Amino acid sequence: MNIVFISPIAWDNSDGAHRPVQFAQELARRGHTVTYIEIEKSRAPLPDANPRVLNFEALGWDSVNFLRAWYGLAYAAPAHSGENFFQIVPSTSAARGIVICAAPFRPALELLPAFAARGYALVYDALDDISEMRALGSYCYDDLAEQYLAQNAALIVTLSPRLAEKFSAQKNVTLLRDGVDLAPFRRVPSDTAQTSPYPLARGEITVGFWGTMWEYNLDLPLLQTITRARPAWQFHFIGAYDLDPTRVSLTKLLDAPNVHFHPSVARAVLAQAAQNFDVCILPTPVTPFNLARDPLKVYEYLACYKPVVSTNLPQLADMPYVQLARDANEFLADIERAARAPIDRAALDAYLQEQTWAKRTAALLDALNKLPFAARAMPAPPRGAMPNADNELDRAHAYAKHLERVVQDRDAHIRALENALQQSSLAQKIRRALRSA
C-alpha cells in the first residue's frame, strides 16, 4: 500500500518514540511505501527513502502564513497544496492508498481532497480530545476542523476509551492504544542503580519522571505537596521544561533541594537513568483532556521494570504495576508500597510483548485492509481564520510571542554562522602565514 501520514509530531520528536512515527516505521519495515508529512518541523536531518519525510514548506507553504494558521488566524494558502504532494511523491504503483491524518489542522485538511480524488482511504487517528485543547492555551485546532475530518474518514482510530466514546456515533471507530518500542530499553542491562552509566542523586526513595513538561500535564500542587513532605526522597524530572516564557515556570514552583530537572535525552539514556529510580510517577492532573490520553511514558516505565504511581486516570487501571492515587496522601503511600514490592519480570515481559508497536501495527493493518478504496470528491474543508480568532487578544499575544522567538532563533543562528565564518577566515590567514614563513 501507499500510506501517507499527516502528523502534528515532528519525526525527531522524543527520539521518534511517538505513535505516528512508530506506525510509519513499522509499516515501512513491512514493505509498504510510507510518506510522513510533519506539521511540527524536525531539527535533525530527515530520511528521504522509506519512510520519506516532508514538511509543509516542501508543499508550498511559507513560514509566516503557516504560523498564522497554527494560531487560527487568517492566512494565505498556496494553490493546490495537495497536488503539490503528488508532484513531489508520485504514486509508486496502482497499489491502494491510505492517508492517516492525526491533526485536524486546517492546512492539513487542504491536502485531503487531492488524496480522495486518487482513491485514497482517509483515516483519522485521534490522539487527543480536541474540544479540550483551547482551555490549555492551544490554538492550532478547532471543533469545526475535527468534525470535517471525522465525517469524511472511512475509519476513526482512537487511543483511549474516552475518545472512542466521543466518536461512538460515527460509522467505523476502533480503539487502538499506544504501544512501546522495547529495543531502546533492552540495550542497557537492567542492574543495580550503583552501576548505572547515568548516575543520579539518590535518596531514601528515588522517584523519576520523564517527558515534555507543561503545567497541564503536571499536577503542580500535588508535586509541591509530595516533594516537600518527603525531603529525604529525591525527585528527578527528565525532559523539556519551561519552554514558553509566557507560561508558569515549573522549576520555580517546584524549587527544592530534593527536586532535580534534567534536559531531554535519548530513550536508551532514559533506560540508563531508570536504573536509579525506585518508582516512576505520572502526576497528571485529572482533567477531561488528560482522561482522553494514553500516556506513552507508562509503557516505557514498565519496559524498565519500574513500578508506576499515577494520579487517578481510569484508562490505566488494567495495567500491571500501576497504582492510581486519588490524593497526595495516597500518592505518597503508593510510592512507599511500590518501592518495596518485587516485580515479576517474566509476567511483565509477557504483558509488554502484547503492547509493542509491532502488535499495534498488525491490528492497524487488519483495520486498514477492510477499508473501501475508490476515487471520490470530498467537500472543501474549512479554510481561513477560526471563528472570532482575530478578536481574541490572548491568541494574538501568543502569536506575537512565537514570532519573537522565531526572530531570536534566527538572529542566534546568524550570529553562529558569522562567528564560524570569522573563525574560518582567521584560520585561513594563519595557515597562509605559516606556509609563507
C-alpha positions, 0 to 999 in steps of 0.5 A: 500500500501507499500510506501517507501520514499527516502528523502534528509530531515532528519525526525527531520528536522524543527520539521518534518514540511517538505513535505516528512515527512508530506506525510509519516505521513499522509499516515501512519495515513491512514493505509498504511505501510510507510518506510522513508529512510533519506539521511540527518541523524536525531539527535533525536531518530527515530520511528521504527513502522509506519512510520519506519525510516532508514538511509543509514548506516542501508543499508550498507553504511559507513560514509566516502564513503557516504560523498564522494558521497554527494560531487560527488566524487568517492566512494565505494558502498556496494553490493546490497544496495537495497536488503539490504532494503528488508532484513531489511523491508520485504514486509508486504503483496502482497499489491502494492508498491510505492517508492517516491524518492525526491533526485536524489542522486546517492546512492539513485538511487542504491536502485531503481532497487531492488524496480522495480524488486518487482513491485514497482511504482517509483515516483519522487517528485521534490522539487527543480530545480536541474540544479540550485543547483551547482551555490549555492555551492551544490554538492550532485546532478547532471543533469545526476542523475535527468534525470535517475530518471525522465525517469524511474518514472511512475509519476513526482510530482512537487511543483511549476509551474516552475518545472512542466514546466521543466518536461512538456515533460515527460509522467505523471507530476502533480503539487502538492504544499506544504501544512501546518500542522495547529495543531502546530499553533492552540495550542497557542491562537492567542492574543495580542503580550503583552501576548505572552509566547515568548516575543520579542523586539518590535518596531514601526513595528515588522517584523519576519522571520523564517527558515534555513538561507543561503545567497541564500535564503536571499536577503542580500542587500535588508535586509541591505537596509530595516533594516537600513532605518527603525531603529525604526522597529525591525527585528527578524530572527528565525532559523539556521544561519551561519552554514558553516564557509566557507560561508558569515556570515549573522549576520555580514552583517546584524549587527544592533541594530534593527536586532535580530537572534534567534536559531531554535525552535519548530513550536508551539514556532514559533506560540508563537513568531508570536504573536509579529510580525506585518508582516512576510517577505520572502526576497528571492532573485529572482533567477531561483532556488528560482522561482522553490520553494514553500516556506513552511514558507508562509503557516505557516505565514498565519496559524498565521494570519500574513500578508506576504511581499515577494520579487517578486516570481510569484508562490505566487501571488494567495495567500491571504495576500501576497504582492510581492515587486519588490524593497526595496522601495516597500518592505518597503511600503508593510510592512507599508500597511500590518501592518495596514490592518485587516485580515479576519480570517474566509476567511483565515481559509477557504483558509488554510483548502484547503492547509493542508497536509491532502488535499495534501495527498488525491490528492497524493493518487488519483495520486498514485492509477492510477499508473501501478504496475508490476515487471520490470528491470530498467537500472543501474543508474549512479554510481561513481564520477560526471563528472570532480568532482575530478578536481574541487578544490572548491568541494574538499575544501568543502569536506575537510571542512565537514570532519573537522567538522565531526572530531570536532563533534566527538572529542566534543562528546568524550570529553562529554562522558569522562567528564560524565564518570569522573563525574560518577566515582567521584560520585561513590567514594563519595557515597562509602565514605559516606556509609563507614563513 
